[in-house]
Amino acid sequence: MTTQPIVVWGEIPVKNLEASAAFYDTVFGWTSAVDRSGPQPMVLLNGAGDTVGANLFEGESATGNIIHFAVPDSCEAAADRVSTAGGKVLSPPIEIPPGRFVMALDPDGNQIGLFQARDA
């Protein structure tokens, strides 16, 4: 049996690709760029096109799924970056067996989870 990740891709509708890429890059420490080479302009978050990843596309917001992203440090630090970058924090850290997470909104109203894995 081959193990495959449950989440293999995500798409997040946003109003402004450049502004939204800057928000996600600030919160997660990524480097993303707008790609207008295809029929649908998009941003591959952190340039991750060859692995499990997600993209931003211009479209309606706050109607899609919630995607949980791993944070590079703590939920609190990521929540501070959300506020600084123009988003809104919706919850304090919530403890679950594999770690903890904070719910937040990006500037377009998309709900995201900020996940901090439990130290092994």
C-alpha positions as CSV (number, residue, x, y, z in Angstrom):
1,M,0.0,0.0,0.0
2,T,1.3,3.5,-0.9
3,T,0.8,6.3,1.6
4,Q,-0.6,9.4,-0.1
5,P,-1.4,12.7,1.7
6,I,-5.1,13.4,2.1
7,V,-4.6,17.0,1.0
8,V,-2.9,17.2,-2.3
9,W,-3.8,20.8,-3.5
10,G,-5.8,23.8,-2.5
11,E,-7.2,26.8,-4.4
12,I,-8.0,30.1,-2.6
13,P,-10.2,32.7,-4.4
14,V,-8.9,36.3,-3.9
15,K,-9.6,39.7,-5.2
16,N,-6.0,40.9,-5.8
17,L,-3.3,38.4,-6.5
18,E,-0.4,40.6,-5.6
19,A,-1.9,41.8,-2.3
20,S,-2.9,38.3,-1.3
21,A,0.5,36.8,-2.2
22,A,2.1,39.5,0.0
23,F,-0.3,38.5,2.9
24,Y,0.5,34.8,2.7
25,D,4.2,35.4,2.3
26,T,4.3,37.7,5.3
27,V,2.3,35.3,7.5
28,F,4.2,32.1,6.6
29,G,7.6,33.4,5.5
30,W,7.1,32.2,1.9
31,T,8.3,33.6,-1.4
32,S,5.5,33.6,-4.0
33,A,5.0,35.2,-7.4
34,V,2.1,36.0,-9.7
35,D,2.2,33.7,-12.8
36,R,0.3,35.2,-15.7
37,S,1.7,32.8,-18.3
38,G,-1.4,30.5,-18.6
39,P,-5.0,31.1,-19.3
40,Q,-5.8,31.7,-15.6
41,P,-3.4,34.0,-13.7
42,M,-2.4,32.5,-10.3
43,V,0.1,32.4,-7.5
44,L,1.7,29.2,-6.6
45,L,2.1,29.6,-2.8
46,N,5.8,29.5,-2.0
47,G,6.4,28.3,-5.6
48,A,5.3,24.8,-4.6
49,G,4.1,23.4,-8.0
50,D,5.9,20.0,-7.7
51,T,4.5,18.9,-4.3
52,V,1.5,19.2,-2.1
53,G,0.6,22.9,-2.3
54,A,-2.0,25.5,-3.1
55,N,-2.6,28.4,-5.3
56,L,-4.4,31.7,-5.2
57,F,-6.7,32.7,-8.1
58,E,-8.8,35.8,-8.8
59,G,-12.4,35.0,-8.1
60,E,-15.2,35.1,-5.5
61,S,-14.0,34.9,-1.9
62,A,-15.2,33.4,1.4
63,T,-17.1,30.6,-0.3
64,G,-14.6,27.8,-0.4
65,N,-13.0,25.3,1.8
66,I,-10.8,26.0,4.8
67,I,-7.2,25.1,4.3
68,H,-4.9,24.5,7.3
69,F,-1.3,25.6,6.8
70,A,1.7,24.6,9.0
71,V,3.4,27.6,10.6
72,P,7.1,27.8,10.9
73,D,7.0,28.7,14.6
74,S,4.1,29.2,17.1
75,C,0.4,29.8,16.6
76,E,0.7,33.0,18.6
77,A,3.5,34.4,16.3
78,A,1.5,33.4,13.2
79,A,-1.6,35.1,14.6
80,D,0.3,38.3,15.2
81,R,1.5,38.2,11.6
82,V,-2.1,37.7,10.4
83,S,-3.1,40.9,12.2
84,T,-0.1,42.8,11.0
85,A,-0.6,41.7,7.4
86,G,-4.3,42.8,7.3
87,G,-6.1,39.6,8.3
88,K,-8.3,38.8,11.3
89,V,-7.7,36.3,14.0
90,L,-10.9,34.3,14.9
91,S,-9.8,32.1,17.8
92,P,-7.2,31.6,20.4
93,P,-5.0,28.5,20.0
94,I,-7.1,25.3,20.0
95,E,-5.4,22.2,21.3
96,I,-5.8,18.9,19.4
97,P,-3.8,15.6,19.8
98,P,-1.3,16.3,17.0
99,G,-0.7,20.0,17.9
100,R,-2.7,23.2,18.0
101,F,-4.2,25.7,15.6
102,V,-5.7,29.1,15.3
103,M,-8.5,30.1,13.0
104,A,-8.1,33.3,11.0
105,L,-9.4,35.2,8.0
106,D,-7.2,36.5,5.2
107,P,-7.9,40.0,3.8
108,D,-10.4,38.6,1.3
109,G,-12.5,36.8,4.0
110,N,-11.2,33.3,3.4
111,Q,-11.0,31.2,6.6
112,I,-7.7,29.5,7.2
113,G,-6.2,27.4,9.9
114,L,-2.7,28.1,11.3
115,F,-1.4,24.7,12.5
116,Q,1.5,24.2,14.9
117,A,2.6,20.5,15.2
118,R,3.2,19.1,18.7
119,D,6.9,18.5,19.4
120,A,7.7,14.8,19.2
